């Protein structure tokens, strides 16, 4: 069963620090025949139709089904394939498939109205039946959807009831302030495609997905590229581009060269590469906050056992310096700010005023002695070609050596890293660099820090924190809810299941050949909220 670290602004996870995407000699449809130095806008007039956009991604998608997608690549492609019910930006809803969402006076029933005339990519009507089917599929334990726990409130499932073809009522077993944040991550799947599938996650129908988004599936060559073509009947209006291609590009240096040569049009950048691309004047360099925490994970479940001891986790944390890590990994504070809490600054009830272990090597040695730990050897997995991870891992190796801890660095490709990191039974590593984006409601973090959380990769277990998450999920009083989550932040910080490093900005380079970027809306994890708005100038 695949899990995700991402959460609840549209989901997202990430299990990986953003890796620069690349492609070596992978063949993909050409973005442009023009050399990079001539890639300037043809004019500044109205949007034009036609053309292809090539987006560099770091790995193959894991699964093209929004009930199961948890990795950055799958989520990015699904954003174009499957339309959400609605999205939230700066506290304001943008409705997509939905036309409205209304809560009852007692906040126990939410009424969702769909837009009329919606269709799937194959021409079938999209109705309330599809929304109800999607919710019931997620709730079906046999279907193993990683979203299921978010639809269970107070140990009871929500109910989705069809009122008519365009209306669904969601009935809650108790007041749940986080429910709307949960709905944000739901993108309906087609009932007529999946209703007879015994195992939706493993269904071969996921290989040629039928969605409702601005682009529909065309072709996928494993390890090379995946291409989507325009969906003319998209409810938001016919997209400008003919197609979007996701070029699977695993080597950072080759990917950067492909970006410079016009073979890739959109790509994440490492901070170390920003100056190079700015100098070409061919790209819009767009740093933006994803509400993301970059952190060092301590795997308490490893077969060497040492990190199950709180004192050891504290010692490792004390050996490190956030300020040094930010300078090492992100080049400056422009792209990252020091983090102490597991909640990100965009989240409700965030506080960075919590216990912090940082920059005290002498104290670190004392704690190791107190724990009776010596000659400690740790394995640190990293993604090959990821400059941020490489820089951080070398720094950690050096700083831990100073307190008598040996660190073995194990570099693997992005796909292998994701598979290993998200295997909750993995015992063959102790350290990993990772990040997540959980959205604005702190209930989302329970999958990471409650003892039964399905993405609790650190294997953290504190019954008091479990109780606080349960209490916070059902507390309607905002002030009381805030106190609950602030207490949870303090306890988790004290227990040190992770070493929070920084609240980071993501940096995306977009060729100046393309317009509509602002209208498409830069979005955590998936880059663009609505690709239908982008056009080739």
C-alpha positions as CSV (number, residue, x, y, z in Angstrom):
1,X,0.0,0.0,0.0
2,X,1.5,3.3,-1.0
3,X,1.6,6.1,1.5
4,X,2.1,9.9,1.2
5,X,3.7,12.5,3.4
6,X,1.7,15.2,1.8
7,X,-1.3,16.7,3.2
8,X,-4.2,18.7,3.0
9,X,-4.2,21.7,0.9
10,X,-4.6,19.5,-2.1
11,X,-2.4,16.9,-0.6
12,X,0.7,16.9,-1.0
13,X,3.9,15.3,0.4
14,X,6.3,15.2,0.0
15,X,8.5,12.4,0.9
16,X,11.5,14.0,-0.9
17,X,13.3,17.2,-0.8
18,X,12.6,18.7,-4.2
19,X,15.1,17.2,-6.6
20,X,16.1,19.0,-9.7
21,X,14.6,17.2,-12.7
22,X,16.7,16.0,-15.5
23,X,16.7,13.6,-18.4
24,X,20.0,12.6,-19.9
25,X,19.4,11.2,-23.4
26,X,15.7,10.4,-22.8
27,X,13.7,11.1,-25.9
28,X,10.6,13.3,-25.6
29,X,8.7,15.5,-27.9
30,X,10.7,18.7,-28.6
31,X,9.7,21.8,-26.8
32,X,11.2,24.2,-29.3
33,X,13.7,24.1,-32.2
34,X,15.0,27.4,-31.1
35,X,18.3,27.6,-29.1
36,X,18.0,28.9,-25.6
37,X,19.5,32.3,-26.3
38,X,16.7,33.0,-28.8
39,X,13.8,31.9,-26.5
40,X,12.1,35.3,-26.2
41,X,8.4,36.1,-26.4
42,X,7.1,36.6,-29.9
43,X,4.7,39.3,-28.7
44,X,2.8,40.4,-25.7
45,X,-0.7,40.1,-27.2
46,X,-3.7,37.9,-26.2
47,X,-3.2,34.2,-25.4
48,X,-2.6,32.0,-28.4
49,X,-3.7,28.4,-28.9
50,X,-1.3,25.6,-29.8
51,X,2.1,24.3,-28.8
52,X,3.5,21.9,-26.2
53,X,4.8,22.5,-22.7
54,X,7.5,20.2,-21.3
55,X,7.9,19.9,-17.6
56,X,10.9,18.2,-16.1
57,X,10.2,15.6,-13.4
58,X,12.6,13.6,-11.2
59,X,11.1,10.1,-11.5
60,X,8.3,8.0,-13.1
61,X,4.9,8.5,-11.6
62,X,4.0,5.8,-9.0
63,X,0.3,5.7,-9.8
64,X,-2.1,7.9,-11.8
65,X,-5.1,7.8,-9.4
66,X,-5.7,10.6,-6.9
67,X,-7.0,8.1,-4.3
68,X,-3.5,6.7,-4.0
69,X,-1.0,9.2,-5.4
70,X,1.5,10.4,-2.7
71,X,4.7,11.2,-4.6
72,X,5.4,14.6,-6.1
73,X,5.5,13.3,-9.7
74,X,2.2,11.5,-9.5
75,X,0.5,14.4,-7.8
76,X,1.8,16.8,-10.4
77,X,0.5,14.8,-13.3
78,X,-2.8,14.0,-11.5
79,X,-3.4,17.8,-11.1
80,X,-3.7,18.1,-14.9
81,X,-5.6,14.8,-15.3
82,X,-8.2,15.0,-12.5
83,X,-10.0,18.2,-11.5
84,X,-10.6,18.8,-7.8
85,X,-13.9,19.8,-6.2
86,X,-12.3,23.1,-5.1
87,X,-9.0,24.6,-4.0
88,X,-8.1,27.1,-1.3
89,X,-5.6,29.9,-1.7
90,X,-5.0,32.4,1.1
91,X,-8.2,31.2,2.8
92,X,-10.4,31.8,-0.3
93,X,-12.0,29.0,-2.2
94,X,-11.7,28.6,-6.0
95,X,-14.4,26.2,-7.2
96,X,-13.6,23.7,-9.9
97,X,-16.0,20.7,-10.2
98,X,-18.0,22.1,-7.4
99,X,-20.2,25.1,-7.7
100,X,-20.7,25.7,-3.9
101,X,-20.2,24.1,-0.5
102,X,-22.5,25.0,2.3
103,X,-22.4,24.0,6.0
104,X,-25.5,23.4,8.1
105,X,-26.1,25.5,11.2
106,X,-24.9,22.7,13.4
107,X,-21.8,22.0,11.1
108,X,-22.8,18.4,10.9
109,X,-23.9,18.4,7.2
110,X,-22.1,19.9,4.3
111,X,-24.0,20.3,1.0
112,X,-21.9,20.2,-2.2
113,X,-23.4,21.4,-5.5
114,X,-21.6,20.3,-8.7
115,X,-21.4,22.4,-11.8
116,X,-23.9,21.3,-14.5
117,X,-22.6,19.7,-17.8
118,X,-19.5,18.1,-16.4
119,X,-18.0,15.2,-18.4
120,X,-15.2,12.8,-18.1
121,X,-12.5,12.6,-20.7
122,X,-14.3,9.7,-22.4
123,X,-17.5,11.8,-22.8
124,X,-19.5,10.2,-19.9
125,X,-21.3,12.5,-17.6
126,X,-19.7,13.4,-14.3
127,X,-22.4,13.5,-11.5
128,X,-23.0,13.1,-7.8
129,X,-22.8,9.4,-8.3
130,X,-19.1,9.7,-9.1
131,X,-18.5,11.8,-6.0
132,X,-20.3,9.3,-3.7
133,X,-18.5,6.4,-5.4
134,X,-15.1,8.1,-4.8
135,X,-15.9,8.8,-1.1
136,X,-17.1,5.2,-0.6
137,X,-14.1,3.8,-2.4
138,X,-11.8,5.7,-0.1
139,X,-13.7,4.5,3.0
140,X,-13.6,0.9,1.8
141,X,-10.8,-0.7,3.9
142,X,-10.3,-3.3,1.1
143,X,-9.3,-0.5,-1.3
144,X,-6.4,0.6,0.8
145,X,-6.7,4.3,0.0
146,X,-4.2,6.5,1.9
147,X,-7.0,9.1,2.3
148,X,-9.2,6.9,4.4
149,X,-8.2,8.1,7.8
150,X,-9.1,11.6,6.9
151,X,-12.7,10.6,6.4
152,X,-12.9,8.9,9.7
153,X,-14.0,11.3,12.5
154,X,-14.2,10.2,16.1
155,X,-13.8,6.5,14.9
156,X,-16.8,6.9,12.6
157,X,-16.9,7.4,8.9
158,X,-18.5,10.4,7.2
159,X,-21.4,9.6,4.9
160,X,-21.8,10.8,1.4
161,X,-25.4,10.8,0.2
162,X,-26.6,11.6,-3.3
163,X,-29.5,14.2,-3.2
164,X,-29.8,14.5,-7.0
165,X,-27.4,14.4,-10.0
166,X,-25.7,17.6,-9.0
167,X,-26.0,17.5,-5.2
168,X,-24.2,15.5,-2.5
169,X,-24.6,15.8,1.3
170,X,-21.7,14.9,3.5
171,X,-23.0,13.9,7.0
172,X,-20.4,14.1,9.8
173,X,-20.6,12.0,13.0
174,X,-19.4,15.0,15.0
175,X,-18.2,18.5,14.4
176,X,-14.9,18.5,12.6
177,X,-13.2,21.8,11.9
178,X,-10.8,20.2,9.5
179,X,-13.4,18.7,7.2
180,X,-13.2,21.3,4.5
181,X,-9.4,21.0,4.4
182,X,-10.0,17.2,3.9
183,X,-12.3,17.8,0.9
184,X,-9.7,20.0,-0.7
185,X,-7.7,16.9,-1.4
186,X,-10.5,14.9,-3.0
187,X,-10.5,14.6,-6.8
188,X,-13.4,12.4,-8.0
189,X,-12.6,9.2,-10.0
190,X,-15.1,7.8,-12.5
191,X,-17.6,5.3,-11.2
192,X,-18.2,3.8,-14.6
193,X,-14.5,2.9,-15.0
194,X,-13.8,1.5,-11.5
195,X,-17.1,0.3,-10.0
196,X,-16.4,-3.4,-10.8
197,X,-12.7,-3.3,-9.9
198,X,-11.9,-5.5,-6.8
199,X,-8.6,-3.7,-6.2
200,X,-8.7,-0.1,-7.6
201,X,-5.1,0.6,-6.6
202,X,-3.8,-2.4,-8.7
203,X,-6.3,-2.0,-11.5
204,X,-4.8,-1.9,-15.0
205,X,-7.2,0.9,-15.8
206,X,-4.9,3.3,-13.9
207,X,-2.4,2.8,-16.8
208,X,-4.7,4.8,-19.1
209,X,-6.5,7.1,-16.7
210,X,-9.8,8.8,-17.5
211,X,-10.1,12.1,-15.6
212,X,-11.9,15.4,-15.8
213,X,-9.0,17.9,-15.8
214,X,-7.8,20.2,-18.6
215,X,-5.6,17.5,-20.2
216,X,-6.3,13.8,-21.0
217,X,-3.9,10.9,-21.1
218,X,-2.2,10.2,-24.4
219,X,1.1,8.2,-24.0
220,X,3.6,7.0,-21.4
221,X,7.0,5.6,-22.0
222,X,8.5,4.4,-18.7
223,X,11.7,6.2,-17.9
224,X,11.3,8.6,-20.7
225,X,8.2,10.7,-20.8
226,X,4.4,10.9,-20.3
227,X,2.3,13.1,-22.6
228,X,-1.2,14.5,-22.0
229,X,-3.3,16.1,-24.7
230,X,-5.8,19.0,-24.5
231,X,-9.4,18.1,-23.3
232,X,-11.5,20.4,-25.4
233,X,-14.6,20.0,-23.2
234,X,-12.9,21.0,-20.0
235,X,-15.5,22.9,-17.9
236,X,-13.0,25.7,-17.3
237,X,-12.7,26.4,-21.0
238,X,-10.6,24.8,-23.7
239,X,-6.9,24.8,-22.7
240,X,-4.6,26.9,-24.8
241,X,-1.8,24.3,-25.2
242,X,-2.2,21.3,-27.4
243,X,-0.3,19.0,-25.0
244,X,1.8,18.8,-21.9
245,X,4.7,16.4,-21.6
246,X,6.4,15.4,-18.4
247,X,10.0,14.5,-19.2
248,X,11.4,12.0,-16.7
249,X,14.8,13.4,-16.0
250,X,16.8,11.9,-13.1
251,X,20.2,13.5,-13.5
252,X,20.3,17.1,-12.3
253,X,23.2,18.3,-14.5
254,X,21.7,16.8,-17.7
255,X,18.3,18.3,-16.8
256,X,19.8,21.7,-16.3
257,X,21.5,21.4,-19.8
258,X,18.1,20.3,-21.3
259,X,16.5,23.4,-19.7
260,X,19.1,25.7,-21.1
261,X,18.8,24.1,-24.6
262,X,15.0,24.4,-24.7
263,X,14.3,20.7,-24.4
264,X,12.6,21.3,-21.0
265,X,10.5,24.4,-20.4
266,X,9.6,24.1,-16.7
267,X,11.8,22.7,-13.9
268,X,12.6,23.0,-10.2
269,X,15.9,24.6,-9.5
270,X,18.3,24.1,-6.6
271,X,19.3,27.4,-5.0
272,X,22.9,26.8,-6.2
273,X,21.7,26.9,-9.8
274,X,19.6,30.1,-9.7
275,X,22.4,32.5,-10.7
276,X,23.3,30.5,-13.8
277,X,19.7,30.6,-15.2
278,X,19.1,34.2,-14.2
279,X,22.1,35.2,-16.2
280,X,20.6,33.7,-19.4
281,X,17.6,36.1,-19.2
282,X,15.5,33.3,-20.8
283,X,13.6,32.2,-17.8
284,X,11.3,33.5,-15.2
285,X,12.8,32.4,-11.8
286,X,9.9,32.0,-9.4
287,X,10.7,31.3,-5.7
288,X,7.5,30.7,-3.7
289,X,6.6,29.3,-0.3
290,X,5.0,25.9,-0.4
291,X,4.3,25.8,3.3
292,X,7.0,23.2,3.4
293,X,9.2,21.8,6.2
294,X,12.6,20.3,5.4
295,X,13.8,18.0,8.1
296,X,16.2,15.2,9.1
297,X,14.2,12.1,9.9
298,X,15.3,9.8,12.7
299,X,14.2,6.2,12.0
300,X,13.5,4.8,15.5
301,X,12.6,1.4,13.9
302,X,16.0,0.7,12.4
303,X,17.6,-2.7,13.2
304,X,20.4,-0.9,15.1
305,X,17.9,0.4,17.6
306,X,19.8,3.5,18.8
307,X,17.4,6.1,17.6
308,X,14.6,4.7,19.7
309,X,16.3,6.5,22.6
310,X,15.2,10.1,23.1
311,X,18.7,11.0,24.4
312,X,20.3,9.8,21.3
313,X,18.0,11.8,19.0
314,X,18.6,14.9,21.2
315,X,22.4,14.4,20.9
316,X,22.3,14.1,17.2
317,X,20.2,17.3,17.0
318,X,22.6,19.2,19.3
319,X,25.5,18.3,17.1
320,X,23.9,20.3,14.2
321,X,23.3,23.9,13.5
322,X,20.3,25.1,11.6
323,X,22.0,28.3,10.5
324,X,24.9,26.4,9.1
325,X,22.6,23.9,7.4
326,X,20.6,26.6,5.7
327,X,23.7,28.3,4.4
328,X,25.1,24.9,3.2
329,X,21.9,23.7,1.5
330,X,20.1,26.8,0.4
331,X,22.9,29.3,0.0
332,X,21.1,32.0,2.0
333,X,18.1,32.8,4.2
334,X,16.3,34.1,1.0
335,X,15.2,30.5,0.4
336,X,14.8,29.1,3.9
337,X,14.1,30.2,7.4
338,X,15.0,28.3,10.6
339,X,12.4,25.7,11.7
340,X,11.7,24.4,15.2
341,X,8.1,23.3,15.0
342,X,6.7,20.4,13.0
343,X,3.9,22.8,11.8
344,X,4.7,25.2,9.0
345,X,4.2,29.0,9.3
346,X,1.1,28.9,6.9
347,X,-0.7,26.5,9.3
348,X,-3.3,27.3,11.9
349,X,-1.9,27.7,15.4
350,X,1.7,27.6,14.3
351,X,4.3,28.5,16.9
352,X,8.1,28.4,16.5
353,X,8.5,29.1,20.2
354,X,9.2,25.5,21.2
355,X,12.1,23.5,22.6
356,X,15.0,23.3,20.3
357,X,18.1,21.2,20.2
358,X,20.8,23.0,18.3
359,X,24.6,23.7,18.1
360,X,26.0,22.3,21.3
361,X,28.5,19.5,20.6
362,X,29.7,19.2,24.2
363,X,26.1,18.6,25.5
364,X,25.6,16.1,22.6
365,X,28.6,14.0,23.8
366,X,27.3,14.1,27.4
367,X,23.9,12.8,26.3
368,X,25.4,9.9,24.3
369,X,27.5,8.9,27.4
370,X,24.4,9.2,29.6
371,X,22.5,6.9,27.1
372,X,25.4,4.4,27.2
373,X,25.9,4.7,23.5
374,X,29.4,4.5,21.9
375,X,30.8,3.7,18.5
376,X,27.5,4.5,17.0
377,X,27.2,3.8,13.3
378,X,24.3,5.3,11.2
379,X,23.2,4.9,7.6
380,X,22.0,8.0,5.8
381,X,20.0,7.5,2.6
382,X,20.0,10.3,0.0
383,X,18.8,10.9,-3.6
384,X,21.6,10.8,-6.1
385,X,22.0,14.1,-8.1
386,X,20.0,16.1,-5.5
387,X,22.4,18.9,-4.6
388,X,20.6,19.9,-1.5
389,X,20.6,16.4,-0.1
390,X,24.2,15.8,-1.0
391,X,25.3,19.1,0.7
392,X,23.3,18.3,3.8
393,X,24.4,14.7,4.1
394,X,28.1,15.7,3.9
395,X,27.5,18.4,6.5
396,X,25.7,15.9,8.9
397,X,28.4,13.3,8.4
398,X,31.1,15.8,9.4
399,X,29.3,17.2,12.4
400,X,28.3,13.8,13.8
401,X,31.9,12.6,13.4
402,X,32.9,15.4,15.8
403,X,30.8,13.7,18.5
404,X,32.0,10.2,17.8
405,X,29.3,9.0,15.5
406,X,30.1,7.5,12.1
407,X,27.7,8.1,9.2
408,X,27.6,6.0,6.1
409,X,26.1,7.8,3.1
410,X,24.0,5.7,0.7
411,X,23.0,7.4,-2.5
412,X,20.1,6.0,-4.6
413,X,18.0,7.3,-7.4
414,X,14.8,9.2,-6.7
415,X,12.4,6.2,-7.2
416,X,14.4,3.9,-5.0
417,X,14.7,6.6,-2.3
418,X,10.9,7.1,-2.3
419,X,10.2,3.4,-2.1
420,X,12.7,2.9,0.7
421,X,11.7,6.0,2.7
422,X,7.9,5.2,2.6
423,X,8.3,1.6,3.5
424,X,7.2,1.7,7.2
425,X,8.9,-1.7,7.8
426,X,12.3,-0.4,6.6
427,X,15.0,-1.1,9.1
428,X,18.1,-0.7,7.0
429,X,18.7,3.1,7.5
430,X,18.7,5.5,10.4
431,X,18.7,9.0,8.7
432,X,17.0,10.5,5.7
433,X,16.5,14.1,4.5
434,X,12.9,14.7,3.7
435,X,10.1,17.3,3.5
436,X,6.4,17.6,3.7
437,X,3.6,20.0,2.8
438,X,0.5,19.5,4.9
439,X,-1.7,22.5,4.3
440,X,-3.3,24.9,6.7
441,X,-5.2,22.6,9.2
442,X,-3.0,21.0,11.8
443,X,-5.2,17.9,12.0
444,X,-3.4,16.9,8.8
445,X,-0.2,16.2,10.8
446,X,-1.7,13.3,12.7
447,X,-0.7,10.9,9.9
448,X,2.9,11.8,10.7
449,X,3.0,12.1,14.4
450,X,0.2,10.0,15.9
451,X,1.3,6.5,16.9
452,X,-1.0,4.9,14.3
453,X,-0.5,7.4,11.6
454,X,-0.1,5.8,8.2
455,X,2.8,8.1,7.3
456,X,4.6,7.9,10.7
457,X,7.9,7.1,9.1
458,X,9.9,8.1,12.2
459,X,7.9,5.6,14.3
460,X,7.2,8.2,16.9
461,X,5.0,7.1,19.8
462,X,3.6,9.4,22.5
463,X,0.1,8.6,23.9
464,X,-0.3,12.2,25.1
465,X,0.3,13.5,21.5
466,X,-2.3,10.9,20.3
467,X,-4.9,12.3,22.7
468,X,-4.1,15.9,21.7
469,X,-4.7,15.1,18.0
470,X,-8.0,13.4,18.9
471,X,-9.0,16.4,21.0
472,X,-8.0,19.0,18.4
473,X,-9.9,17.3,15.6
474,X,-13.3,17.7,17.4
475,X,-12.8,21.0,19.3
476,X,-15.1,23.6,17.9
477,X,-13.8,26.5,20.1
478,X,-11.0,28.1,18.2
479,X,-9.1,29.4,21.2
480,X,-9.2,26.0,22.9
481,X,-8.2,24.2,19.7
482,X,-5.2,26.5,19.3
483,X,-4.0,25.7,22.8
484,X,-4.3,21.9,22.0
485,X,-2.1,22.2,18.9
486,X,0.5,24.5,20.5
487,X,0.9,21.9,23.3
488,X,1.3,19.2,20.7
489,X,4.0,21.2,18.9
490,X,5.9,21.6,22.2
491,X,5.8,17.9,23.1
492,X,6.9,16.7,19.7
493,X,9.7,19.2,19.7
494,X,10.9,18.0,23.1
495,X,10.8,14.4,22.0
496,X,12.8,15.1,18.8
497,X,11.5,12.4,16.4
498,X,12.8,14.6,13.7
499,X,15.3,17.5,13.4
500,X,13.4,20.4,11.8
501,X,15.8,22.3,9.6
502,X,14.0,25.0,7.6
503,X,10.7,26.3,6.2
504,X,11.8,26.4,2.6
505,X,10.9,28.1,-0.6
506,X,10.6,26.2,-3.9
507,X,12.2,27.6,-6.9
508,X,10.8,27.0,-10.4
509,X,12.3,28.2,-13.7
510,X,9.8,28.8,-16.5
511,X,10.8,29.6,-20.0
512,X,9.8,33.2,-21.1
513,X,8.2,31.6,-24.2
514,X,5.1,30.9,-22.1
515,X,2.5,33.2,-20.7
516,X,-0.5,32.8,-18.3
517,X,1.8,31.8,-15.4
518,X,0.1,34.1,-12.9
519,X,-3.4,32.9,-14.0
520,X,-2.3,29.2,-13.7
521,X,-1.4,29.9,-10.0
522,X,1.8,28.5,-8.5
523,X,0.9,25.7,-6.2
524,X,2.7,23.5,-3.6
525,X,3.9,20.2,-4.9
526,X,2.1,20.3,-8.3
527,X,3.7,23.5,-9.6
528,X,0.6,24.9,-11.3
529,X,-3.0,24.7,-10.1
530,X,-4.6,25.0,-13.5
531,X,-2.5,24.3,-16.6
532,X,-5.3,25.3,-18.9
533,X,-4.3,28.9,-18.4
534,X,-0.8,28.6,-19.8
535,X,-0.1,29.4,-23.4
536,X,2.9,29.6,-25.8
537,X,3.5,33.2,-26.8
